[in-house]
Amino acid sequence: AVVSTQSTGTEKSQAANTLQKLTYNIASTADCKKFWGNNLHEGNVCTHMKDKPLTKHTWGGDSGGPLFTSVNNTSYVLALVSFGVTEPDTRALDVNTDVSDYLGWIEENLKANGEGQDKEDKDKEDKDKEDKDKEDKDPSKYKLQLGGGLGPNEGIIFIQHPDLKQGVNHAVCNDKFSRNNVMAVCRQLGYKYGKLRGPGVYLDRDILRNSKFSFTNLECKDNATNVFHDCKIEKYNAAGAAPCFNGDQAAVSCSNEIFEFKFESSHHAKYLRNNQLMKVRSLCKITARKYGQPICRQLILKLASSTSNQTAKWRYLLIT
C-alpha cells in the first residue's frame, strides 16, 4: 500500500516542498495491538514495513491523507491516515481508519449530499430562470414600432428585444385583437387615438421577406399605456391551436386627432373605400418617398372632393 505525506517521513518538523509517498505493508491486528494496546479501535488498520524497522512515518499534518493500492492500473482507497507516534520510533506501527468499515455511512452521506446538491442545483436553475423571465418581461427592454406605413403613426406592429433575432421584424398575430390593444399600442407610441387596420396595404415585399410572427394573444385592459407593462402577451408558437399566416399581422393607425369617416351605405361608397382608397394609399407610398408626404395628402383630398354628387364624404386624418 502507498500513503501520501507532506513530510519527509523521517522528521516530523521537516515539511517537504513536494508531496511525498511511503510504501507500506498492512500489519496484522495482533501485532498492532501489541504496540498500541487499548488505543487501537475496531475499524483501524495498521501499516508497517515488513521485516524492516519503520524508519519513516506519517505525521500530524498527514492526518486524513489516503492510504491506497493499485490493481490493474486502478487506484483504490484502503484507509485514511489516523494517528501514530509523536517521535520517530523504528518499532512503531502507523494507524489508519479502514474505509471499508465505513462504507455504509459513506454511501448514505454521499446520497444525502447528492440529493442536497441536486436540490441546490435545481433551486439555482429555478432562480436563474426566474431572473431571466423578469429580464425578458422588463418593459424597458422592448421596443415598439409600426412598419410599412406612410409614417411612424401607422403600419404593422413590430416588436424588438435584445434576445430576439436582430434584423427581423417580429410581428404580432391579430387573433382577437381588441380596441384596448389598439389604444395601448398607440398610447405607448405617444398618440391619443388609434384604429385597427387591415395589414394588406402595409405588406410590401421587404416586410414579407424580413418579418415573422413572434407574439400573439395580446390582451390589454382599458387605459393601458404600455403593451409590455400593462398587458399580457404570449410568445407565438407556430404549432399552436391558432396558427397565423400573412394577412394576420396586427396593424394599427394612430393619431392625435379623432378619426372621422362618413360613408353612405351605397355600393359606390363601398367601392371607393375598398378599392380606390387602397390604390391611392399604394400610390401615396410611392410618391411620398420621392416627393414628400404632403403630396399624399393632396391626392386624398382631391379624391374626396372629386367624388360625384358627394356620395362619399369623408376625411382621412392618418397623414399628419
C-alpha positions as CSV (number, residue, x, y, z in Angstrom):
1,A,0.0,0.0,0.0
2,V,1.1,3.6,-0.6
3,V,0.4,6.6,1.6
4,S,0.8,10.2,0.6
5,T,2.6,12.6,3.0
6,Q,3.5,16.2,3.3
7,S,6.6,15.5,5.4
8,T,9.9,13.9,4.5
9,G,8.9,10.9,6.6
10,T,12.0,11.0,8.8
11,E,11.4,14.1,11.0
12,K,8.0,15.4,12.0
13,S,9.2,19.0,11.7
14,Q,10.6,18.7,8.2
15,A,8.0,19.7,5.6
16,A,8.7,18.7,2.0
17,N,8.3,21.1,-0.8
18,T,6.6,18.5,-3.0
19,L,4.1,15.8,-2.0
20,Q,5.9,12.6,-0.8
21,K,4.8,9.0,-0.6
22,L,5.6,6.0,1.6
23,T,5.3,2.4,0.6
24,Y,3.8,0.3,3.4
25,N,2.7,-3.2,4.2
26,I,-0.5,-3.9,6.1
27,A,0.2,-5.2,9.6
28,S,-1.8,-7.8,11.4
29,T,-4.2,-6.6,14.1
30,A,-2.4,-8.7,16.7
31,D,0.9,-7.1,16.0
32,C,-0.6,-3.7,16.1
33,K,-2.3,-4.3,19.4
34,K,1.0,-5.4,21.0
35,F,2.3,-1.9,20.4
36,W,-0.8,0.2,20.8
37,G,-2.9,-1.8,23.3
38,N,-6.2,-0.3,24.1
39,N,-5.5,2.8,21.9
40,L,-6.4,0.6,18.9
41,H,-10.1,0.5,17.9
42,E,-12.3,-1.6,15.7
43,G,-12.1,0.0,12.2
44,N,-8.4,0.7,12.5
45,V,-5.9,-0.8,10.1
46,C,-2.2,-0.6,10.8
47,T,0.8,-0.3,8.5
48,H,4.5,-1.1,8.8
49,M,7.5,-2.1,6.8
50,K,7.5,-5.9,6.8
51,D,10.7,-7.4,8.2
52,K,12.2,-3.9,8.4
53,P,12.3,-1.2,11.1
54,L,9.8,1.6,10.5
55,T,12.3,4.3,9.7
56,K,9.7,6.7,8.2
57,H,6.3,7.7,9.4
58,T,3.3,9.8,8.5
59,W,3.0,12.8,10.9
60,G,0.2,15.0,12.3
61,G,-0.1,17.1,9.1
62,D,-0.8,14.0,7.1
63,S,-4.0,13.0,9.0
64,G,-6.9,12.3,6.6
65,G,-4.5,11.5,3.7
66,P,-5.2,8.4,1.6
67,L,-3.6,5.0,2.0
68,F,-4.2,3.3,-1.3
69,T,-3.3,0.4,-3.5
70,S,-3.4,-0.1,-7.3
71,V,-4.9,-3.0,-9.1
72,N,-4.8,-3.3,-12.9
73,N,-3.8,0.4,-13.1
74,T,-6.8,1.5,-11.0
75,S,-6.2,3.0,-7.6
76,Y,-8.4,2.1,-4.6
77,V,-8.5,3.9,-1.3
78,L,-8.0,1.4,1.6
79,A,-7.8,3.8,4.6
80,L,-7.2,7.3,5.8
81,V,-4.2,8.3,8.0
82,S,-5.4,8.5,11.6
83,F,-2.6,8.6,14.2
84,G,0.8,7.4,15.1
85,V,3.8,8.1,17.3
86,T,4.8,11.6,18.2
87,E,8.5,10.9,17.9
88,P,10.4,8.6,15.4
89,D,10.3,5.0,16.6
90,T,11.5,2.1,14.5
91,R,9.3,-0.3,16.4
92,A,6.1,1.7,15.8
93,L,3.2,0.9,13.5
94,D,1.1,3.7,12.0
95,V,-2.6,3.6,12.4
96,N,-5.2,4.4,9.7
97,T,-9.0,4.3,9.5
98,D,-10.3,1.4,7.5
99,V,-12.5,2.8,4.7
100,S,-14.4,-0.5,4.2
101,D,-15.6,-0.3,7.8
102,Y,-17.5,2.9,7.0
103,L,-18.9,2.2,3.5
104,G,-22.5,2.2,4.7
105,W,-22.0,5.6,6.3
106,I,-20.1,7.0,3.3
107,E,-22.8,5.8,0.8
108,E,-25.6,7.2,2.9
109,N,-23.9,10.6,3.2
110,L,-22.9,10.7,-0.4
111,K,-26.5,10.1,-1.4
112,A,-27.8,12.7,1.0
113,N,-25.3,15.2,-0.2
114,G,-26.1,14.3,-3.8
115,E,-29.8,14.9,-3.2
116,G,-28.9,18.1,-1.4
117,Q,-26.7,19.2,-4.3
118,D,-29.4,18.2,-6.8
119,K,-31.9,20.4,-4.9
120,E,-29.4,23.2,-4.7
121,D,-28.7,23.0,-8.4
122,K,-32.5,22.9,-9.1
123,D,-33.1,25.9,-6.9
124,K,-30.3,27.8,-8.6
125,E,-31.7,26.8,-12.0
126,D,-35.2,27.9,-11.0
127,K,-33.8,31.3,-9.7
128,D,-31.8,31.8,-12.9
129,K,-35.0,31.1,-14.9
130,E,-37.0,33.5,-12.7
131,D,-34.4,36.2,-13.1
132,K,-34.3,35.6,-16.9
133,D,-38.1,35.8,-17.0
134,K,-38.1,39.0,-15.1
135,E,-35.4,40.4,-17.5
136,D,-37.5,39.2,-20.5
137,K,-40.5,41.0,-19.1
138,D,-38.7,44.2,-18.3
139,P,-40.7,46.8,-20.3
140,S,-37.6,48.9,-20.9
141,K,-36.0,46.1,-22.9
142,Y,-38.8,46.1,-25.5
143,K,-39.2,48.5,-28.4
144,L,-42.4,49.0,-30.3
145,Q,-42.7,50.4,-33.8
146,L,-45.1,50.5,-36.8
147,G,-43.8,49.4,-40.2
148,G,-44.9,49.6,-43.8
149,G,-47.0,52.8,-43.5
150,L,-46.6,56.3,-44.8
151,G,-45.3,57.5,-41.4
152,P,-44.4,56.3,-38.0
153,N,-48.0,56.6,-36.9
154,E,-49.3,53.7,-39.0
155,G,-48.5,50.2,-40.1
156,I,-47.9,46.7,-38.9
157,I,-46.9,46.3,-35.2
158,F,-43.3,45.2,-34.8
159,I,-41.6,44.4,-31.6
160,Q,-37.8,44.4,-30.9
161,H,-36.0,42.9,-27.9
162,P,-32.2,42.2,-27.4
163,D,-32.9,38.4,-27.1
164,L,-34.9,38.3,-30.4
165,K,-33.2,37.8,-33.7
166,Q,-31.9,41.0,-35.0
167,G,-32.6,42.3,-38.5
168,V,-36.0,40.6,-38.4
169,N,-39.4,42.4,-38.0
170,H,-41.2,40.5,-35.2
171,A,-44.9,40.8,-35.8
172,V,-47.9,40.2,-33.5
173,C,-50.8,37.9,-34.6
174,N,-54.1,39.9,-34.8
175,D,-56.1,37.0,-33.4
176,K,-58.7,38.5,-31.0
177,F,-57.1,41.9,-31.4
178,S,-59.2,44.3,-29.4
179,R,-59.8,48.1,-29.3
180,N,-57.9,48.1,-25.9
181,N,-54.9,46.6,-27.6
182,V,-55.0,49.2,-30.4
183,M,-55.2,52.1,-27.9
184,A,-52.4,50.6,-25.8
185,V,-50.1,50.4,-28.8
186,C,-50.9,54.0,-29.9
187,R,-50.6,55.4,-26.4
188,Q,-47.2,53.8,-26.0
189,L,-46.1,55.4,-29.2
190,G,-47.3,58.8,-27.9
191,Y,-50.7,59.2,-29.7
192,K,-54.2,59.8,-28.3
193,Y,-56.3,57.8,-30.7
194,G,-56.0,54.6,-32.7
195,K,-57.8,52.3,-35.1
196,L,-57.3,48.7,-36.1
197,R,-56.2,48.3,-39.7
198,G,-56.0,45.5,-42.2
199,P,-52.4,44.6,-42.8
200,G,-52.7,44.1,-46.5
201,V,-51.8,47.6,-47.6
202,Y,-48.7,47.5,-45.5
203,L,-47.3,44.2,-46.6
204,D,-44.8,45.2,-49.2
205,R,-42.1,42.8,-50.4
206,D,-39.4,43.9,-47.9
207,I,-41.8,43.3,-45.0
208,L,-42.9,39.9,-46.3
209,R,-39.3,38.9,-46.7
210,N,-37.9,40.2,-43.3
211,S,-40.8,39.6,-40.9
212,K,-42.1,36.7,-38.8
213,F,-44.7,36.1,-36.2
214,S,-43.2,36.2,-32.7
215,F,-46.1,37.2,-30.5
216,T,-49.8,36.5,-30.1
217,N,-52.8,36.7,-27.8
218,L,-52.1,40.4,-26.8
219,E,-54.6,41.3,-24.1
220,C,-54.8,44.8,-22.8
221,K,-57.2,46.4,-20.3
222,D,-58.8,49.8,-20.7
223,N,-56.5,52.7,-20.2
224,A,-53.3,50.6,-20.7
225,T,-50.4,52.8,-21.8
226,N,-47.6,50.2,-22.2
227,V,-48.1,46.9,-24.0
228,F,-45.3,45.3,-22.1
229,H,-46.2,46.6,-18.7
230,D,-50.0,46.8,-18.6
231,C,-50.9,43.9,-21.0
232,K,-50.5,40.2,-21.3
233,I,-48.7,38.9,-24.4
234,E,-47.5,35.4,-25.4
235,K,-44.7,34.1,-27.5
236,Y,-46.1,32.8,-30.8
237,N,-45.9,29.1,-31.4
238,A,-46.4,28.0,-35.0
239,A,-47.6,24.6,-33.8
240,G,-50.3,26.2,-31.6
241,A,-54.0,25.9,-31.8
242,A,-54.4,29.1,-33.8
243,P,-51.6,29.4,-36.4
244,C,-51.1,32.8,-38.1
245,F,-50.4,33.5,-41.8
246,N,-49.5,36.5,-43.9
247,G,-52.5,38.8,-43.6
248,D,-52.9,38.0,-39.9
249,Q,-50.4,40.6,-38.8
250,A,-51.8,43.1,-36.3
251,A,-51.7,46.6,-37.8
252,V,-52.9,50.0,-36.5
253,S,-53.0,53.6,-37.4
254,C,-52.5,56.2,-34.6
255,S,-53.3,59.9,-34.5
256,N,-53.6,62.8,-32.1
257,E,-56.8,63.9,-33.9
258,I,-60.1,62.0,-33.8
259,F,-60.6,59.7,-36.8
260,E,-63.7,60.7,-38.8
261,F,-65.1,58.5,-41.5
262,K,-68.6,59.2,-43.1
263,F,-69.6,56.8,-45.8
264,E,-73.1,56.4,-47.2
265,S,-74.2,52.8,-47.4
266,S,-74.1,52.8,-51.1
267,H,-72.3,50.4,-53.5
268,H,-70.3,53.3,-54.8
269,A,-69.1,54.4,-51.4
270,K,-68.1,50.8,-50.5
271,Y,-66.3,50.5,-53.9
272,L,-64.4,53.8,-53.1
273,R,-63.4,52.6,-49.7
274,N,-62.4,49.1,-50.7
275,N,-60.7,49.8,-54.0
276,Q,-59.8,53.4,-54.8
277,L,-58.6,54.1,-51.3
278,M,-56.2,51.2,-51.4
279,K,-55.0,52.3,-54.8
280,V,-54.4,55.8,-53.6
281,R,-52.6,54.6,-50.5
282,S,-50.3,52.5,-52.6
283,L,-49.7,55.5,-54.9
284,C,-49.0,57.6,-51.9
285,K,-46.4,55.3,-50.6
286,I,-44.5,55.6,-53.9
287,T,-44.9,59.4,-54.3
288,A,-44.2,60.1,-50.6
289,R,-40.8,58.6,-50.9
290,K,-40.0,60.7,-54.0
291,Y,-41.8,64.0,-53.4
292,G,-42.6,64.1,-49.7
293,Q,-45.6,63.3,-47.6
294,P,-47.7,66.5,-48.4
295,I,-48.3,65.1,-51.9
296,C,-50.2,62.2,-50.5
297,R,-52.5,64.5,-48.5
298,Q,-53.3,66.4,-51.7
299,L,-54.1,63.2,-53.5
300,I,-56.5,62.0,-50.9
301,L,-58.2,65.4,-50.5
302,K,-58.5,65.6,-54.3
303,L,-60.1,62.2,-54.4
304,A,-62.6,63.2,-51.7
305,S,-63.6,66.4,-53.4
306,S,-64.0,64.8,-56.8
307,T,-66.5,62.1,-55.7
308,S,-69.5,62.6,-57.9
309,N,-72.6,64.1,-56.1
310,Q,-70.7,63.9,-52.9
311,T,-71.9,60.3,-52.4
312,A,-69.0,59.6,-50.1
313,K,-67.9,62.5,-47.9
314,W,-65.0,61.6,-45.6
315,R,-61.9,62.9,-44.0
316,Y,-58.8,60.7,-43.7
317,L,-56.7,62.1,-40.9
318,L,-54.0,59.5,-40.7
319,I,-51.4,61.5,-42.7
320,T,-50.1,64.2,-40.5
